[in-house]
Amino acid sequence: MPIYEYECKKCGIVFEEIVSSCTSKTLPCPQCKSTETRKLISRVGGIGVGKMSSGPACSSGAACPGSHACGAGAGCCGAAM
């Protein structure tokens, strides 16, 4: 089952819950117990594919200042993370 993030409209706390993907109801806030919560769009992590980069590079091919090689290939820039 996926982990979803919710935000309470009353107290502003953001919390995570493991819920069935077919559940569409809002969950009560664990802090103030309000039912006025909304599901947030969460960031998604991924595994890069492609060739290994020998150094930091942006999609333009230029080196990204202050970044490091992350191994995900071109387009992996510390400033964009």
C-alpha positions in Angstrom: 0.0 0.0 0.0 1.3 3.5 -0.8 2.2 6.2 1.7 0.2 9.4 1.2 0.9 12.9 2.6 -2.0 14.9 4.0 -2.2 18.5 5.3 -4.7 19.6 7.9 -6.5 22.8 6.8 -7.2 23.7 10.5 -3.8 23.4 12.2 -1.5 23.2 9.2 0.3 20.0 10.2 1.5 17.7 7.4 1.3 14.0 8.1 1.8 10.7 6.3 -0.5 7.6 6.3 -0.3 4.2 4.6 -3.7 3.8 2.9 -5.3 1.6 0.3 -5.0 3.3 -3.1 -8.8 2.8 -3.6 -9.5 4.9 -0.4 -10.7 8.3 -1.4 -11.9 9.6 1.9 -9.9 12.2 3.9 -8.3 11.1 7.1 -8.6 13.0 10.4 -5.7 15.0 11.6 -3.6 13.1 14.2 -2.9 16.4 16.1 -6.2 18.3 16.3 -8.6 15.5 15.0 -10.1 17.8 12.4 -11.6 16.0 9.3 -10.7 19.0 7.2 -7.6 17.5 5.6 -6.4 17.3 2.0 -4.2 14.8 0.2 -1.0 16.4 -1.1 0.9 15.7 -4.3 4.0 14.0 -3.1 7.5 14.0 -4.6 8.5 10.8 -6.3 11.9 9.3 -6.0 13.4 7.4 -8.9 16.5 5.6 -10.0 18.4 7.2 -12.8 19.0 5.3 -16.0 21.6 5.9 -18.6 25.3 6.3 -18.7 27.4 7.2 -15.7 28.6 10.8 -15.7 32.3 11.4 -15.3 31.5 14.8 -13.7 28.7 17.2 -13.0 26.8 18.3 -16.1 23.5 20.0 -16.8 21.3 19.1 -19.7 23.2 21.8 -21.7 26.4 19.8 -21.2 28.0 22.6 -19.1 29.3 22.0 -15.6 27.0 23.0 -12.8 28.7 25.2 -10.3 28.9 23.8 -6.8 27.3 20.5 -7.8 28.6 16.9 -7.6 28.3 13.9 -9.9 25.4 11.8 -8.9 25.8 9.0 -11.3 22.5 9.5 -13.1 24.1 10.9 -16.3 23.6 14.2 -18.0 20.8 16.4 -16.6 21.7 15.6 -13.0 22.5 18.9 -11.4 22.8 19.6 -7.7 21.0 23.0 -8.3 18.0 21.2 -9.7 17.5 18.8 -6.8 
